[in-house]
Amino acid sequence: MSLLNTTSEQYPDIWHKHSTKELLTRYFWYLIVVFVAVWSVRHLDIPWFYFLDAHVQAADLGSRMFPPDWDYIDVIWDPLLETIHIATLGTLVTFFIAFPTAFLAARNTTPNTIAWLIGKFILVSTRSVNTVVWALLFVAIFGPGPIAGIWAVAFRSVGFVGKLIAEAIEEIDVGPVEAIEATGASRLQVLLYGVLPQVLPVVFGTMVYRWDINIRESTVLGFVGAGGIGIELYSSINQFAWSEVSLILGTVLIVVVFSEFISALVRSKVK
């Protein structure tokens, strides 16, 4: 009988995924999240009465945006191409900054602690600032135009790309590296033949993925004078030319979908 009782205690008839203590802990954190959300909403001072006719306003705006003004395509074609060029050149500049920085920020390839701290600081500081904020800074430096947009895209991307490459460097197989070091190879040769071949797929995949993200982010840089289709979108919105806005949004959507397809195709080839 004692054996049966012990077995029944170990394997109860009703199985529970979580113990009572685990359930109470989960519910406690749920309550914390709800409390923070309610507290945040209360301090936002949201004018809730605007929501009463929001559906009416949305329907009216939709009717104004349809049909798109197809004659406006000649105006937005060049800015749309400029947006793609900004994203592409910005991603290219990112590579030349992020690639060496990643080797500084990876613990197994950095020369010393000071270099590691410098690399980490660059990666954290660049990705902590939004692309539009970078664009505002570079517009003040270079003036309005695509140059400011290129540098804004590049500086925002350095932290993202460099962080992923640095993590890939830290996760490499040390076997080939130790074998090359055993031959008396220099530090540069170890990096070129032991580390680089292992991280190249990650480098290419990350760069293409970031290019896809930069295409989307470049569409709004024109709002602050950093070139691209954003300036035309901003102008059309200010003039309440909603048929032009719908055309711009439609063309941007097509470009983004196309860039997503290209990105997925390239990343599947480099794995």
MARLUM-938917 format. One record per residue (C-alpha): x, y, z. Coordinates in pm, whole numbers, padded with zeros to 5 digits, always signed. Example, Ala and Ser with C-alpha at 12.3 -4.5 7.8 and 13.67 -1.06 7.14 Angstrom:
! residues 2
+01230-00450+00780 +01367-00106+00714 
This chain:
! residues 271
+00000+00000+00000 +00284+00238+00081 +00430+00186-00266 +00094+00267-00426 +00056+00581-00217 +00407+00699-00308 +00341+00640-00677 +00011+00831-00665 +00185+01126-00502 +00456+01135-00769 +00215+01090-01058 -00118+01260-00971 -00433+01195-01171 -00453+01559-01284 -00135+01692-01447 -00056+02062-01422 +00199+02235-01641 +00294+02481-01366 +00307+02445-00991 +00102+02671-00765 +00408+02882-00689 +00486+02924-01059 +00125+03021-01135 +00122+03282-00858 +00451+03424-00987 +00315+03446-01343 -00005+03615-01228 +00198+03858-01019 +00397+03968-01326 +00076+03989-01532 -00062+04230-01273 +00259+04434-01285 +00235+04463-01665 -00132+04566-01646 -00054+04821-01375 +00232+04974-01578 +00013+04989-01890 -00275+05157-01705 -00037+05397-01531 +00123+05490-01866 -00214+05550-02035 -00334+05768-01746 -00027+05991-01779 -00051+06031-02157 -00351+06261-02133 -00517+06101-02439 -00821+06292-02574 -01051+05991-02590 -01339+06187-02746 -01147+06187-03076 -01209+05813-03097 -01587+05866-03116 -01584+05956-03485 -01247+05803-03577 -01414+05546-03803 -01597+05823-03988 -01276+06019-04039 -01091+05708-04157 -01363+05629-04412 -01362+05989-04537 -00983+05985-04573 -00998+05655-04760 -01250+05798-05005 -01025+06100-05068 -00724+05876-05136 -00901+05670-05401 -00835+05659-05689 -00461+05742-05685 -00342+06026-05906 -00149+05827-06166 -00035+06142-06344 +00180+06218-06039 +00404+05916-06109 +00636+06129-06324 +00702+06357-06025 +00781+06085-05771 +00984+05853-05995 +01319+06030-05943 +01273+06077-05564 +01178+05709-05538 +01499+05606-05712 +01689+05848-05489 +01543+05670-05185 +01675+05336-05311 +02016+05490-05379 +02028+05642-05029 +01952+05303-04871 +02202+05120-05091 +02492+05364-05047 +02416+05399-04676 +02434+05021-04637 +02764+05016-04828 +02912+05281-04599 +02786+05079-04304 +02995+04780-04409 +03323+04973-04405 +03250+05107-04056 +03074+04813-03892 +03302+04533-04017 +03627+04646-03849 +03432+04769-03546 +03284+04422-03498 +03633+04275-03461 +03705+04532-03191 +03379+04453-03011 +03427+04072-03019 +03611+03947-02711 +03805+03678-02897 +03950+03914-03162 +03984+04250-02987 +04346+04355-02915 +04278+04467-02556 +04010+04584-02314 +04034+04948-02423 +03975+04852-02786 +03682+04634-02678 +03525+04924-02485 +03569+05155-02785 +03408+04901-03019 +03118+04842-02781 +03066+05215-02735 +03047+05271-03111 +02796+04990-03159 +02574+05095-02869 +02582+05470-02935 +02505+05447-03308 +02204+05219-03273 +02061+05408-02976 +01979+05711-03194 +01690+05696-03440 +01757+05738-03812 +01550+06058-03830 +01753+06210-03544 +02076+06120-03723 +01928+06277-04037 +01858+06601-03850 +02218+06613-03731 +02365+06545-04074 +02132+06794-04243 +02281+07052-04007 +02631+06939-04109 +02598+06875-04484 +02281+07068-04560 +01959+06924-04707 +01996+06646-04961 +02080+06280-05007 +02431+06302-04852 +02273+06366-04513 +02039+06073-04572 +02323+05837-04665 +02518+05916-04349 +02205+05896-04134 +02127+05548-04267 +02489+05441-04225 +02527+05559-03866 +02199+05401-03761 +02296+05071-03925 +02647+05044-03781 +02529+04935-03438 +02285+04677-03575 +02523+04521-03826 +02830+04540-03604 +02654+04377-03309 +02540+04076-03514 +02881+04031-03676 +03058+04061-03340 +02831+03793-03192 +02903+03567-03490 +03278+03618-03437 +03249+03522-03072 +03063+03201-03165 +03312+03070-03423 +03465+02724-03403 +03803+02768-03232 +03945+02450-03387 +04051+02603-03722 +04184+02910-03541 +04402+02702-03309 +04527+02493-03602 +04636+02805-03793 +04796+02954-03481 +04993+02630-03434 +05161+02686-03771 +05311+03013-03646 +05077+03233-03849 +05054+03603-03770 +04746+03757-03608 +04632+03897-03942 +04664+03556-04108 +04463+03398-03827 +04186+03652-03883 +04191+03609-04262 +04203+03230-04276 +04062+03117-03943 +03793+03371-03850 +03680+03544-04169 +03566+03233-04363 +03343+03133-04074 +03166+03470-04042 +03134+03568-04409 +02786+03408-04449 +02666+03606-04147 +02823+03924-04286 +02652+03893-04625 +02319+03787-04476 +02321+04070-04222 +02415+04334-04480 +02136+04230-04717 +01886+04218-04431 +01991+04564-04319 +01963+04696-04674 +01602+04578-04672 +01540+04768-04346 +01716+05077-04479 +01486+05087-04782 +01193+05132-04546 +01365+05383-04319 +01484+05595-04613 +01126+05666-04719 +01074+05911-04430 +01410+06090-04433 +01272+06352-04669 +01050+06475-04384 +01359+06638-04232 +01525+06732-04561 +01755+06431-04602 +01643+06345-04956 +01427+06073-05103 +01055+06021-05154 +00976+06153-04807 +00988+06515-04919 +00718+06450-05179 +00508+06261-04926 +00544+06542-04674 +00450+06801-04935 +00142+06608-05051 +00019+06559-04694 +00058+06930-04618 -00142+07015-04931 -00411+06755-04845 -00347+06597-05187 -00463+06255-05067 -00475+06099-05414 -00105+06179-05447 -00041+06040-05099 -00205+05710-05190 +00010+05683-05503 +00328+05749-05305 +00233+05497-05038 +00149+05241-05305 +00483+05280-05483 +00669+05265-05152 +00484+04943-05068 +00586+04791-05401 +00951+04886-05347 +00949+04746-04992 +00792+04417-05101 +01045+04388-05385 +01336+04458-05148 +01200+04199-04904 +01192+03942-05185 +01549+04023-05292 +01669+04014-04933 +01511+03676-04862 +01649+03534-05188 +02006+03649-05123 +02003+03536-04758 +01884+03191-04864 +02180+03164-05103 +02449+03264-04854 +02349+03024-04575 
